[in-house]
Amino acid sequence: MDSVPLEKLGSFCKALRDSELRTLALLGCPMKVRKSPHFFQLEVFVCGHIETEVPADARISCKLIFKCPRFYPRDAPDVHIRSKNNFPDHLVSAIFTEFERIRHLYRGSQHIIPMVTSALHMIEREDQKPNRMTMSQEICRP
């Protein structure tokens, strides 16, 4: 490792992680944190916030699982998409493509906030597609 002592690096990384967690809370994304000495895992529930005619149970949502190494954000997290609701297949690949771009763009910096906001934006755009709104209205008719 460089000349930076591990304690200082660990303290710096923890401060950045805590800052990201506070920002996620401000975004209104429900989350769950699991910590261990070697990594921390963050589960973030992502669902579009835009008011639409689409009923809440017909909206696109998912849970993003970030498994972050001990020295995150210096080292990038592993990311998985779980608990998908009304989630089109093409959106999974589009989100992972965007995540890969973010990994390279934000190398050594915070990854979770840009990944969550990108996923949120992509989900909201997908929810706003006219054919999706029409389809969900037909499903919800009595």
SERO-936569 format. One record per residue: residue in one letter; y, x, z of N, C-alpha, C in turn. Coordinates in nm, 4 decimals, always signed. Each point is the difference from the previous one (the first is absolute). Last residue first. Layout:
<pts>
 res      n.v      n.u      n.w     ca.v     ca.u     ca.w      c.v      c.u      c.w
   A        Y        X        Z        Y        X        Z        Y        X        Z
...
</pts>
This chain:
<pts>
 res      n.v      n.u      n.w     ca.v     ca.u     ca.w      c.v      c.u      c.w
   P  -0.3304  -6.1466  -1.3740  -0.1099  -0.0832  +0.0559  -0.0823  -0.0648  -0.1077
   R  +0.2657  +0.4853  -0.0421  +0.0188  -0.1453  -0.0211  -0.1189  -0.0750  +0.0564
   C  +0.0506  +0.4881  -0.0209  +0.0388  -0.0681  +0.1236  +0.0213  -0.1498  -0.0170
   I  -0.1111  +0.2965  -0.3667  -0.1066  +0.0105  +0.0981  +0.0304  -0.0836  +0.1226
   E  +0.3259  +0.0416  -0.3365  -0.1097  -0.0856  -0.0446  -0.1133  +0.0013  +0.0998
   Q  +0.3655  +0.2846  +0.0754  +0.0427  -0.1384  +0.0200  -0.1106  -0.0952  -0.0418
   S  -0.0595  +0.4595  -0.0755  -0.0147  -0.0313  +0.1424  +0.0439  -0.1432  +0.0291
   M  +0.0493  +0.1630  -0.4444  -0.1396  -0.0062  +0.0362  -0.0178  -0.0381  +0.1473
   T  +0.4336  +0.0780  -0.1628  -0.0529  -0.1235  -0.0566  -0.1451  -0.0186  +0.0425
   M  +0.2078  +0.4017  +0.1169  +0.0584  -0.1099  +0.0762  -0.0544  -0.1332  -0.0494
   R  -0.1273  +0.3852  -0.2342  -0.0613  +0.0006  +0.1322  +0.0529  -0.1164  +0.0841
   N  +0.1854  +0.0876  -0.4274  -0.1337  -0.0585  -0.0127  -0.0719  -0.0047  +0.1345
   P  +0.4414  +0.2028  -0.0228  -0.0019  -0.1453  -0.0238  -0.1402  -0.0602  -0.0071
   K  +0.1341  +0.4316  +0.2996  -0.0364  -0.0253  -0.1397  -0.0159  -0.1498  -0.0219
   Q  +0.0917  +0.2230  +0.4290  +0.1069  -0.0673  -0.0731  -0.0351  -0.0307  -0.1452
   D  -0.2848  +0.2497  +0.3042  +0.0121  -0.1371  +0.0501  +0.1015  -0.0812  -0.0796
   E  -0.0429  +0.4612  -0.0903  -0.1193  -0.0717  -0.0466  +0.0045  -0.1462  +0.0438
   R  +0.3379  +0.2840  +0.1589  +0.0142  -0.0197  -0.1456  -0.1169  -0.0789  -0.0555
   E  -0.0249  +0.1255  +0.4501  +0.1017  -0.1041  -0.0197  +0.0234  -0.0278  -0.1484
   I  -0.2873  +0.3539  +0.1132  -0.0609  -0.1282  +0.0375  +0.0990  -0.1143  -0.0215
   M  +0.1555  +0.4386  -0.0641  -0.0951  -0.0353  -0.1062  -0.0669  -0.1351  +0.0282
   H  +0.2905  +0.1786  +0.3299  +0.0747  -0.0355  -0.1200  -0.0943  -0.0451  -0.1127
   L  -0.1968  +0.1665  +0.3923  +0.0673  -0.1270  +0.0273  +0.0762  -0.0493  -0.1234
   A  -0.1905  +0.4284  -0.0146  -0.1042  -0.1031  -0.0053  +0.0612  -0.1382  +0.0211
   S  +0.2901  +0.3630  +0.0490  -0.0429  -0.0127  -0.1399  -0.1055  -0.1087  -0.0148
   T  +0.1417  +0.1110  +0.4339  +0.1059  -0.0725  -0.0714  -0.0345  -0.0157  -0.1483
   V  -0.2997  +0.2498  +0.2697  +0.0029  -0.1408  +0.0422  +0.1065  -0.0771  -0.0779
   M  -0.0257  +0.4642  -0.0741  -0.1211  -0.0668  -0.0489  +0.0002  -0.1477  +0.0360
   P  +0.3527  +0.2831  +0.1567  +0.0091  -0.0244  -0.1443  -0.1230  -0.0713  -0.0564
   I  -0.0133  +0.1012  +0.4665  +0.1078  -0.0939  -0.0333  +0.0120  -0.0196  -0.1508
   I  -0.3140  +0.3269  +0.1568  -0.0384  -0.1375  +0.0301  +0.1081  -0.1002  -0.0392
   H  +0.0246  +0.4965  -0.0303  -0.0638  -0.0716  -0.1101  -0.0140  -0.1498  +0.0254
   Q  +0.3155  +0.4726  +0.1581  -0.0623  -0.1260  +0.0400  -0.0518  -0.0746  -0.1227
   S  +0.0221  +0.5196  -0.0618  +0.0950  -0.0922  +0.0607  -0.0741  -0.1281  +0.0375
   G  -0.1950  +0.3713  -0.2406  +0.0567  +0.0595  +0.1203  +0.0997  -0.0886  +0.0721
   R  -0.0733  -0.1393  -0.4862  -0.0859  +0.1039  +0.0591  +0.0702  +0.0653  +0.1187
   Y  +0.1187  -0.3837  -0.3169  +0.0370  +0.0166  +0.1403  -0.0857  +0.1043  +0.0718
   L  -0.0651  -0.1006  -0.4679  +0.1445  -0.0037  +0.0150  +0.0440  +0.0326  +0.1426
   H  -0.4637  -0.0439  -0.1096  +0.0577  +0.1207  -0.0613  +0.1512  +0.0070  +0.0221
   R  -0.2307  -0.3806  +0.1579  -0.0575  +0.1189  +0.0655  +0.0626  +0.1282  -0.0537
   I  +0.1068  -0.4121  -0.2086  +0.0716  +0.0207  +0.1264  -0.0517  +0.1240  +0.0725
   R  -0.2247  -0.1383  -0.3883  +0.1335  +0.0489  -0.0355  +0.0798  +0.0324  +0.1270
   E  -0.4118  -0.2055  +0.0580  -0.0195  +0.1384  -0.0437  +0.1337  +0.0624  -0.0395
   F  -0.0043  -0.4556  +0.1101  -0.0224  +0.0825  +0.1187  -0.0187  +0.1468  -0.0371
   E  +0.0309  -0.3180  -0.3469  +0.1299  +0.0206  +0.0638  -0.0138  +0.0885  +0.1244
   T  -0.3931  -0.1290  -0.2114  +0.0748  +0.0879  -0.0911  +0.1367  +0.0325  +0.0597
   F  -0.2621  -0.3167  +0.2241  -0.0503  +0.1361  +0.0209  +0.0666  +0.1010  -0.0933
   I  +0.1129  -0.4568  -0.0518  +0.0467  +0.0493  +0.1297  -0.0492  +0.1422  +0.0242
   A  -0.1522  -0.2212  -0.3867  +0.1443  +0.0273  -0.0110  +0.0542  +0.0570  +0.1307
   S  -0.4498  -0.1460  -0.0129  +0.0181  +0.1258  -0.0740  +0.1478  +0.0352  -0.0148
   V  -0.0978  -0.4080  +0.2121  -0.0594  +0.1102  +0.0771  +0.0241  +0.1319  -0.0718
   L  +0.1184  -0.4018  -0.2164  +0.0985  +0.0403  +0.0994  -0.0517  +0.1162  +0.0860
   H  -0.2732  -0.2219  -0.3266  +0.0947  +0.0928  -0.0628  +0.1044  +0.0511  +0.0995
   D  -0.3227  -0.3346  +0.1308  -0.0572  +0.1347  -0.0159  +0.1007  +0.0999  -0.0563
   P  +0.1656  -0.4293  +0.2923  -0.0549  +0.0270  -0.1327  -0.0472  +0.1461  -0.0123
   F  +0.0383  -0.3331  +0.4399  +0.0445  +0.1304  -0.0499  -0.0616  +0.0280  -0.1369
   N  -0.0203  -0.3539  +0.3778  +0.0573  -0.0364  -0.1304  +0.0497  +0.1236  -0.0749
   N  -0.1181  +0.1591  +0.4421  +0.0052  -0.1449  -0.0147  +0.0737  -0.0320  -0.1307
   K  -0.2647  +0.4437  +0.2812  +0.0827  -0.0506  -0.1098  -0.0108  -0.1520  -0.0091
   S  -0.1581  +0.3887  +0.3190  +0.0376  -0.1390  +0.0317  +0.0915  -0.0587  -0.1063
   R  +0.0072  +0.5157  -0.0348  -0.1043  -0.0861  +0.0549  +0.0563  -0.1411  +0.0216
   I  +0.0989  +0.5316  -0.2246  +0.0461  -0.1393  -0.0019  -0.1174  -0.0857  +0.0450
   H  +0.1474  +0.5468  +0.0928  -0.0966  -0.0981  -0.0496  +0.0643  -0.1378  +0.0046
   V  +0.1237  +0.5769  +0.0390  +0.0432  -0.1397  +0.0019  -0.1089  -0.0882  -0.0609
   D  +0.1213  +0.5183  +0.2464  -0.0937  -0.0725  -0.0868  +0.0382  -0.1467  +0.0122
   P  +0.3776  +0.3910  +0.0816  -0.1042  -0.0874  +0.0556  -0.0991  -0.0455  -0.1074
   A  +0.2891  +0.4854  +0.0153  +0.0039  -0.1406  -0.0453  -0.1137  -0.0822  +0.0613
   D  +0.2609  +0.4324  +0.2193  -0.1200  -0.0277  -0.0795  -0.0028  -0.1486  -0.0315
   R  +0.3692  +0.1304  +0.2330  -0.0181  +0.1211  -0.0799  -0.1202  -0.0153  -0.0924
   P  +0.1628  -0.3282  +0.3353  +0.0081  -0.0184  -0.1445  -0.0129  +0.1282  -0.0835
   Y  -0.3158  -0.0266  +0.3394  +0.0769  -0.0889  -0.0862  +0.1425  -0.0016  +0.0559
   F  -0.3895  +0.2571  +0.1740  +0.1333  +0.0494  -0.0334  +0.0689  -0.0838  -0.1079
   R  -0.4389  -0.1195  +0.1660  +0.0752  +0.0417  +0.1188  +0.1433  +0.0410  -0.0324
   P  -0.2204  -0.3297  -0.3517  -0.0480  +0.1191  +0.0697  +0.0941  +0.0395  +0.1133
   C  -0.0783  -0.5083  -0.1924  +0.0903  +0.1143  -0.0061  -0.0569  +0.1184  +0.0773
   K  -0.1228  -0.4888  -0.2498  -0.0635  +0.0935  +0.0926  +0.0752  +0.1313  -0.0145
   F  +0.1010  -0.5396  -0.1217  +0.0420  +0.1391  -0.0152  -0.0735  +0.0829  +0.1041
   I  -0.0328  -0.5120  -0.2509  -0.0526  +0.0851  +0.1063  +0.0390  +0.1443  -0.0321
   L  +0.1623  -0.5324  -0.1351  -0.0021  +0.1399  -0.0403  -0.0440  +0.0821  +0.1206
   K  -0.0660  -0.5346  -0.1562  +0.0191  +0.0911  +0.1120  -0.0103  +0.1407  -0.0569
   C  +0.1606  -0.4861  -0.2447  -0.1062  +0.0975  +0.0236  +0.0315  +0.0766  +0.1270
   S  +0.1523  -0.4570  -0.3625  +0.0183  +0.0834  +0.1189  -0.1163  +0.0977  +0.0106
   I  +0.2460  -0.4371  -0.3138  -0.0732  +0.1257  -0.0048  +0.0300  +0.0776  +0.1280
   R  +0.0188  -0.5485  -0.0223  +0.0733  +0.1236  -0.0304  -0.0933  +0.1211  -0.0003
   A  -0.1049  -0.4657  +0.1186  -0.0240  +0.0346  -0.1395  +0.0709  +0.1295  -0.0400
   D  +0.0396  -0.2097  +0.4348  -0.1401  +0.0379  -0.0160  -0.0355  +0.0358  -0.1447
   A  +0.4456  -0.1501  +0.1127  -0.0301  +0.1259  +0.0683  -0.1440  +0.0445  -0.0220
   P  +0.2362  -0.3019  -0.3785  -0.0351  -0.0168  +0.1412  -0.0437  +0.1335  +0.0614
   V  +0.3488  -0.0516  -0.4107  -0.1396  +0.0333  +0.0244  -0.0293  -0.0173  +0.1495
   E  +0.4298  -0.0381  -0.2109  -0.0716  -0.1262  +0.0060  -0.1470  +0.0231  +0.0310
   T  +0.3583  +0.3563  +0.1777  -0.0389  -0.0561  -0.1293  -0.0644  -0.1362  +0.0230
   E  +0.2737  +0.4455  +0.2538  -0.0255  -0.1439  +0.0087  -0.0282  -0.0530  -0.1402
   I  -0.0939  +0.5101  +0.1753  +0.0884  -0.0829  -0.0815  -0.0401  -0.1466  +0.0128
   H  -0.2259  +0.3932  +0.1907  +0.0932  -0.0720  +0.0866  +0.0885  -0.0974  -0.0769
   G  -0.5272  +0.2395  -0.0623  +0.1334  -0.0226  -0.0535  +0.0855  -0.0839  +0.0943
   C  -0.3817  +0.3168  +0.1891  +0.0047  -0.1304  -0.0652  +0.1422  -0.0206  -0.0483
   V  -0.3485  +0.3742  +0.2795  +0.1070  -0.0117  -0.0988  -0.0135  -0.1343  -0.0715
   F  -0.1657  +0.3011  +0.4686  -0.0202  -0.1229  -0.0764  +0.1199  -0.0180  -0.0924
   V  -0.2248  +0.4560  +0.2298  +0.1234  -0.0757  -0.0248  -0.0343  -0.1219  -0.0849
   E  -0.2269  +0.4198  +0.3300  -0.0310  -0.1164  -0.0836  +0.1273  -0.0811  -0.0129
   L  -0.1409  +0.5364  +0.1398  +0.0973  -0.1077  +0.0022  -0.0457  -0.1091  -0.0955
   Q  -0.1817  +0.4719  +0.2889  -0.0250  -0.0982  -0.1045  +0.0963  -0.1151  +0.0194
   F  -0.0467  +0.5609  +0.1302  +0.0335  -0.1354  +0.0442  -0.0178  -0.0915  -0.1190
   F  -0.2156  +0.5076  +0.1877  +0.0647  -0.0828  -0.1018  +0.0550  -0.1254  +0.0665
   H  -0.2086  +0.3521  +0.2542  -0.0059  +0.0621  -0.1322  +0.0689  -0.0794  -0.1105
   P  -0.0495  -0.1306  +0.4791  +0.0603  +0.1342  -0.0026  +0.0094  +0.0598  -0.1407
   S  +0.0267  -0.5254  +0.0312  -0.0990  +0.0918  +0.0552  +0.0640  +0.1389  -0.0046
   K  +0.1471  -0.5709  -0.0677  +0.0247  +0.1442  +0.0074  -0.1214  +0.0728  +0.0551
   R  +0.1924  -0.4883  -0.2529  -0.1102  +0.0598  +0.0752  +0.0202  +0.1499  -0.0027
   V  +0.3017  -0.4873  -0.1054  -0.0122  +0.1461  +0.0008  -0.1190  +0.0397  +0.0855
   K  +0.2174  -0.4492  -0.2968  -0.0839  +0.0408  +0.1120  -0.0191  +0.1508  -0.0123
   M  +0.3605  -0.4230  -0.2010  -0.0779  +0.1233  -0.0101  -0.0793  +0.0238  +0.1268
   P  +0.3587  -0.3573  -0.3242  -0.0904  +0.0123  +0.1146  -0.0874  +0.1248  -0.0164
   C  +0.4932  -0.0609  -0.2080  -0.1409  +0.0093  -0.0391  -0.0864  +0.0122  +0.1256
   G  +0.5003  -0.0147  -0.0563  -0.0713  -0.1229  +0.0341  -0.1453  -0.0002  -0.0411
   L  +0.3727  +0.3409  -0.0144  -0.0328  -0.0691  -0.1253  -0.0752  -0.1307  +0.0259
   L  +0.1039  +0.2901  +0.3617  +0.1227  -0.0621  -0.0499  -0.0232  -0.0763  -0.1304
   A  -0.3533  +0.2527  +0.1796  +0.0260  -0.1146  +0.0874  +0.1255  -0.0744  -0.0463
   L  -0.1050  +0.4011  -0.2142  -0.0935  -0.1056  -0.0390  +0.0217  -0.1254  +0.0844
   T  +0.2455  +0.3811  +0.1186  +0.0492  -0.0565  -0.1260  -0.0911  -0.1124  -0.0478
   R  -0.1336  +0.2460  +0.3776  +0.1166  -0.0832  +0.0327  +0.0552  -0.0678  -0.1260
   L  -0.3453  +0.3103  -0.0588  -0.0506  -0.1204  +0.0664  +0.1139  -0.0946  +0.0386
   E  +0.1075  +0.4239  -0.1807  -0.0562  -0.0890  -0.1019  -0.0513  -0.1294  +0.0618
   S  +0.1551  +0.3326  +0.2904  +0.1118  -0.0533  -0.0775  -0.0507  -0.0972  -0.1063
   D  -0.3166  +0.2425  +0.2453  +0.0619  -0.1034  +0.0832  +0.1176  -0.0669  -0.0714
   R  -0.2043  +0.3684  -0.2105  -0.0913  -0.1160  +0.0025  +0.0627  -0.1142  +0.0797
   L  +0.2288  +0.4102  +0.0012  +0.0105  -0.0652  -0.1312  -0.0895  -0.1241  -0.0064
   A  -0.0267  +0.2653  +0.3867  +0.1324  -0.0632  -0.0068  +0.0185  -0.0727  -0.1330
   K  -0.3895  +0.2576  +0.0590  -0.0038  -0.1204  +0.0825  +0.1338  -0.0743  -0.0052
   C  -0.0311  +0.4194  -0.2127  -0.0763  -0.1011  -0.0742  -0.0056  -0.1315  +0.0778
   F  +0.1995  +0.3694  +0.2148  +0.0824  -0.0432  -0.1131  -0.0705  -0.1115  -0.0776
   S  -0.2406  +0.2083  +0.3441  +0.1097  -0.0795  +0.0561  +0.0889  -0.0565  -0.1104
   G  -0.3439  +0.3004  -0.1220  -0.0560  -0.1262  +0.0475  +0.1073  -0.0927  +0.0543
   L  +0.1276  +0.4340  -0.1223  -0.0351  -0.0762  -0.1199  -0.0548  -0.1363  +0.0403
   K  +0.0882  +0.3009  +0.3433  +0.1253  -0.0490  -0.0587  -0.0273  -0.0843  -0.1239
   E  -0.3678  +0.2051  +0.2049  +0.0587  -0.1002  +0.0907  +0.1269  -0.0592  -0.0590
   L  -0.2249  +0.3639  -0.2232  -0.0659  -0.1301  -0.0165  +0.0615  -0.1084  +0.0882
   P  +0.2996  +0.4166  -0.1731  -0.1085  -0.0246  +0.0945  -0.0565  -0.1410  -0.0176
   V  +0.2313  +0.2955  -0.3912  +0.0303  -0.1137  +0.0877  -0.1186  -0.0215  +0.0949
   S  +0.0219  +0.3218  -0.3685  +0.0471  +0.0501  +0.1292  +0.0334  -0.1124  +0.0978
   D  -0.3673  -0.0976  -0.3798  +0.1248  +0.0768  -0.0038  +0.0377  +0.0490  +0.1390
   M  -0.5148  -0.0789  -0.0993  +0.1167  -0.0837  +0.0000  +0.1238  +0.0889  +0.0000
</pts>
